[in-house]
């Protein structure tokens, strides 16, 4: 098949859940299909065109001005997609606005099919993503999803949100994890000076939705009962200054780590924790699980699709540092239970979240919409 995928940000730039999804999916699809990735060019150093992992990557102009990035990508990607219309069977946009909107506009212009993937932060709900514009974007997001041939949601919670907007054709396929890259092999305990420590790790954008302030508050209670406890925070974001002011002994802020190196940090930890206030999916949870690290998350959004409480991880209420601290203490002190949950987590990831399975299911969507187009 000839697939034109649109994603505003792509490797080697941003490495959030949506960007990881786009890269992992496209590179696997490219083994048997013709795949072009149209993405934004926001650095002069990046080539306009190159092949990465078998995917033809085309970078289009994108103004690096707040609130104009996605709008300019929308315009540029529609122009590029129109130029390539004779080479396309299906347009696939990752994130409702603006890549998804571009895919649907191209459908209207060319008569080809359009699939839109929603990941969570693209639904106009996250204040730090949409700011004042969440309300303005909602009608555009609604139009985009209603006019796509199929909406692919990465969690049941996102399926529900799409249904509330009036979208009828929604397929749930989760994000995945590469269990070759993310495994129990190697760790950074010695390099980080963590011998004899009980280690909690979070890998998060330091933004309000990820609840790192709740984690720091909970860690204060954990540290009182377990003096050898350490908290490693990997990430950057608008809350960094506030969080550093909250920090206490035993907390270390580390610079963001390239995605391909993250496994060594996961395996240095005993527990992974992100007490999110909202989460479309949470790819970091399945990465941690693949590395044999027990995940602790909140019972919100897509996290509830991943974690089965006290079987393959632990769920707590959001914004409840007391409950979070109690559960972290139980996990850190009960080595036997932690090992049991760790084993379950590794097996569960292999069964439910392989990229190969996700690639096959996505190809089925493409075939379905293209067959419908031929009728």
C-alpha positions in Angstrom: 0.0 0.0 0.0 1.0 3.6 -0.5 0.6 5.4 2.9 1.2 9.1 3.5 1.6 9.6 7.3 1.4 13.1 8.8 2.8 14.0 12.2 3.9 17.5 13.1 6.9 16.3 15.1 9.0 13.3 14.3 12.4 11.7 15.1 15.0 12.9 15.8 13.1 15.8 17.5 10.3 15.3 20.0 10.0 11.9 21.6 6.6 11.9 23.3 4.1 9.0 22.9 2.7 10.3 19.6 6.1 10.7 18.0 7.2 7.2 19.2 4.0 5.7 17.9 4.5 7.3 14.5 8.1 6.2 14.1 7.7 2.7 15.4 4.6 2.1 13.2 5.9 3.7 10.1 9.2 1.8 10.1 7.4 -1.5 10.5 4.9 -0.7 7.8 7.7 0.4 5.5 9.0 -3.2 5.4 6.1 -4.2 3.2 4.5 -0.9 2.1 5.5 2.4 0.5 5.5 4.8 3.5 6.1 8.6 3.3 6.2 10.7 6.5 5.3 14.4 6.2 6.5 16.3 9.2 7.6 19.8 10.3 11.0 21.3 9.6 11.8 23.4 12.6 15.6 23.4 12.4 17.8 24.5 9.6 20.1 21.6 10.3 17.5 19.0 9.3 17.3 17.8 5.7 14.2 18.6 3.6 14.1 14.9 2.6 15.8 11.8 3.9 15.1 8.1 4.4 15.0 7.0 8.1 14.4 3.3 8.8 12.9 2.7 5.4 10.5 5.6 5.7 10.8 8.5 3.2 10.7 11.5 5.6 9.7 14.9 4.0 10.0 18.0 6.2 7.7 20.9 5.3 8.0 24.6 6.5 6.8 25.2 10.1 7.0 28.6 11.9 8.6 28.1 15.3 6.3 30.7 16.9 4.0 29.8 19.8 0.5 29.1 18.6 1.6 29.2 15.0 3.6 25.9 14.8 0.7 23.6 14.3 -1.3 26.0 12.1 1.7 26.5 9.7 2.3 22.7 9.7 -1.4 22.2 8.7 -1.1 24.5 5.7 2.3 23.1 4.6 1.3 19.5 5.0 -1.9 19.9 3.0 0.1 21.4 0.2 2.6 18.6 0.3 -0.1 15.9 0.5 -1.9 17.4 -2.5 1.3 17.3 -4.6 1.7 13.6 -3.7 -1.9 12.7 -4.2 -1.3 10.3 -7.1 1.2 8.3 -4.9 -1.3 7.8 -2.0 -3.9 5.2 -1.1 -4.5 6.4 2.4 -3.7 9.5 4.5 -3.0 8.9 8.1 -2.7 11.8 10.6 -1.3 11.3 14.1 -2.8 13.7 16.5 -6.3 15.2 15.8 -5.0 18.8 15.3 -3.2 19.5 13.1 -2.0 16.4 11.3 -5.4 14.7 11.6 -7.1 17.8 10.2 -4.7 17.9 7.3 -5.4 14.2 6.6 -9.2 14.9 6.5 -8.7 18.0 4.3 -6.7 15.9 1.9 -9.4 13.3 1.9 -12.0 16.0 0.9 -9.6 17.4 -1.8 -8.5 14.1 -3.3 -11.2 11.6 -2.6 -8.7 9.3 -0.9 -9.2 7.7 2.5 -8.2 9.3 5.8 -7.4 7.6 9.2 -6.8 9.8 12.3 -5.0 8.6 15.4 -5.8 10.3 18.7 -3.3 10.1 21.6 -4.8 12.3 24.3 -3.0 15.6 24.3 -4.6 16.4 21.0 -8.2 16.5 22.2 -8.0 20.1 23.5 -8.2 18.9 27.1 -4.6 19.5 28.3 -4.2 23.1 29.4 -0.4 23.0 28.8 -0.9 21.8 25.2 -3.8 24.0 24.0 -3.7 26.9 26.6 -6.4 29.5 25.8 -7.2 27.7 22.5 -8.7 24.5 23.8 -12.2 25.8 23.4 -11.5 27.2 19.9 -9.9 23.9 18.8 -12.7 21.7 20.0 -15.0 22.3 17.0 -12.1 21.7 14.6 -11.2 18.5 16.4 -14.8 17.4 16.3 -15.0 18.1 12.6 -11.8 16.3 12.0 -12.8 13.1 13.8 -16.4 13.1 12.4 -15.0 13.3 8.8 -12.2 10.7 9.1 -13.0 7.3 7.7 -11.8 5.7 10.9 -10.6 7.2 14.1 -7.9 5.2 15.9 -7.9 5.8 19.7 -5.0 4.4 21.8 -7.3 3.8 24.8 -10.9 3.2 25.8 -11.0 6.6 27.5 -10.1 8.3 24.3 -12.8 6.2 22.5 -15.3 7.5 25.0 -14.2 11.1 24.4 -14.4 10.7 20.6 -17.9 9.2 21.0 -19.0 12.2 23.1 -18.0 14.4 20.1 -20.4 12.3 18.0 -17.8 10.1 16.3 -19.2 6.7 15.4 -16.3 4.8 13.8 -13.7 4.4 16.5 -11.2 1.5 16.8 -9.1 1.1 19.9 -5.5 -0.1 19.4 -3.0 0.7 22.1 0.5 2.1 21.8 3.3 -0.5 21.9 6.8 -1.1 23.1 9.8 -2.7 21.5 10.6 -5.5 23.9 14.1 -5.9 22.4 15.1 -2.4 23.2 13.2 -2.3 26.5 14.1 -5.3 28.6 15.9 -6.2 31.8 19.4 -6.1 30.1 21.8 -3.7 31.8 21.2 -0.8 34.1 22.7 2.5 35.5 22.6 1.7 39.2 26.4 1.7 39.7 27.0 4.8 37.5 24.3 6.7 39.4 25.6 5.6 42.8 22.4 3.7 43.7 23.9 0.7 45.4 21.8 -0.3 48.4 19.1 2.2 47.5 15.3 1.8 47.0 14.8 3.6 43.8 11.7 5.3 42.4 11.9 6.6 38.9 9.7 8.9 36.8 10.2 9.8 33.2 7.8 12.7 32.5 7.3 16.1 31.0 7.4 18.4 34.0 3.9 19.7 33.4 0.8 20.0 35.7 -1.0 17.0 34.1 1.7 14.6 35.1 1.4 15.2 38.9 5.1 15.2 39.7 4.3 17.7 42.5 2.1 14.9 44.1 5.0 12.4 43.7 7.4 14.7 45.4 5.0 15.3 48.3 4.5 11.6 48.6 8.2 10.9 48.5 8.7 13.1 51.6 6.6 10.6 53.5 8.3 7.6 51.9 11.7 9.0 52.8 10.8 9.3 56.5 10.0 5.5 56.7 12.6 4.4 54.2 15.8 6.5 54.5 17.5 4.7 51.7 14.8 5.7 49.2 15.8 7.8 46.2 13.6 9.5 43.6 15.0 10.1 40.1 13.1 12.6 37.9 14.0 12.6 34.2 12.4 15.4 32.2 12.0 19.1 31.5 8.9 21.3 31.4 7.2 24.5 32.6 6.9 23.2 36.2 10.6 22.5 36.7 11.4 25.5 38.8 8.4 24.9 41.1 9.3 21.2 41.5 12.9 21.9 42.3 11.8 24.2 45.0 9.7 21.4 46.5 12.5 18.9 46.3 14.2 17.4 49.4 17.1 15.1 50.2 17.0 11.9 48.1 15.6 13.6 45.0 17.6 14.0 41.8 16.7 15.8 38.7 18.3 14.3 35.6 18.5 15.7 32.1 16.2 14.2 29.4 17.6 11.0 28.0 17.4 9.9 24.3 14.7 7.4 23.9 17.0 4.5 22.9 18.9 4.9 26.2 16.0 5.0 28.6 15.9 1.3 29.2 19.1 1.5 31.3 17.4 4.0 33.6 14.2 2.1 33.9 16.2 -1.1 35.0 18.0 1.0 37.6 14.7 1.5 39.4 12.6 -0.7 41.7 9.4 1.2 41.0 8.3 3.5 38.2 5.7 6.2 39.1 3.8 8.9 37.2 0.7 10.1 39.2 -1.0 11.7 36.2 -4.1 13.9 36.5 -4.9 13.0 32.9 -3.3 10.5 30.4 -4.4 9.6 26.9 -2.3 6.4 27.1 1.0 6.6 28.9 3.7 4.8 26.8 6.2 5.1 29.7 4.2 2.7 31.8 4.6 -0.2 29.3 8.2 0.7 28.7 8.8 0.3 32.5 6.9 -2.9 32.5 8.9 -4.3 29.7 12.0 -3.6 31.7 10.6 -5.5 34.7 9.9 -2.4 36.7 6.6 -2.2 38.7 4.5 0.7 37.4 2.5 2.9 39.8 -0.1 5.1 38.1 -3.4 6.8 38.7 -6.8 5.4 37.8 -7.4 8.0 35.0 -7.5 7.9 31.2 -5.6 5.2 29.3 -3.6 4.1 32.4 -6.6 1.9 33.4 -6.2 0.1 30.1 -2.7 -0.9 31.1 -2.5 -1.5 34.8 -4.5 -4.2 36.6 -4.2 -3.2 40.3 -1.7 -5.3 42.2 -1.4 -7.7 39.4 0.9 -6.0 36.8 1.2 -2.7 38.6 -0.5 -0.5 41.1 -3.3 2.1 40.7 -4.0 5.0 43.1 -6.3 8.0 43.1 -4.9 11.2 41.5 -3.9 14.1 43.8 -3.6 11.9 46.9 0.0 11.9 48.2 -0.9 10.0 51.3 -2.3 7.0 49.3 0.5 7.2 46.9 3.1 7.2 49.7 1.5 4.2 51.4 1.6 2.1 48.1 5.1 3.1 47.3 6.2 2.0 50.8 4.5 -1.3 50.4 6.2 -2.0 47.1 9.6 -0.9 48.2 9.5 -3.0 51.4 7.9 -6.2 50.0 10.5 -7.6 47.7 8.6 -10.8 47.1 5.4 -9.0 46.0 7.4 -6.6 43.9 9.1 -9.5 42.1 5.7 -11.2 41.5 4.2 -8.1 40.0 7.4 -7.5 37.9 7.1 -11.0 36.3 3.4 -10.4 35.5 4.2 -7.0 34.0 6.9 -8.4 31.6 4.6 -11.2 30.4 1.6 -8.9 30.0 3.5 -6.4 27.8 4.7 -9.2 25.5 1.1 -10.4 25.2 -0.7 -7.1 24.7 1.6 -4.4 23.5 3.9 -5.6 20.7 4.5 -3.2 17.9 4.1 -6.0 15.3 0.6 -6.7 16.5 -0.2 -3.0 16.4 1.2 -2.8 12.8 -0.9 -5.7 11.7 -4.1 -4.2 13.2 -3.4 -0.8 11.6 -2.9 -2.5 8.2 -6.3 -4.1 8.6 -7.8 -0.6 9.1 -6.2 0.7 5.9 -7.5 -2.3 3.9 -11.0 -1.8 5.4 -11.2 1.9 4.4 -9.7 1.3 1.0 -12.1 -1.6 0.2 -15.0 0.7 1.3 -13.7 3.4 -1.1 -13.7 0.9 -4.0 -17.4 -0.1 -3.5 
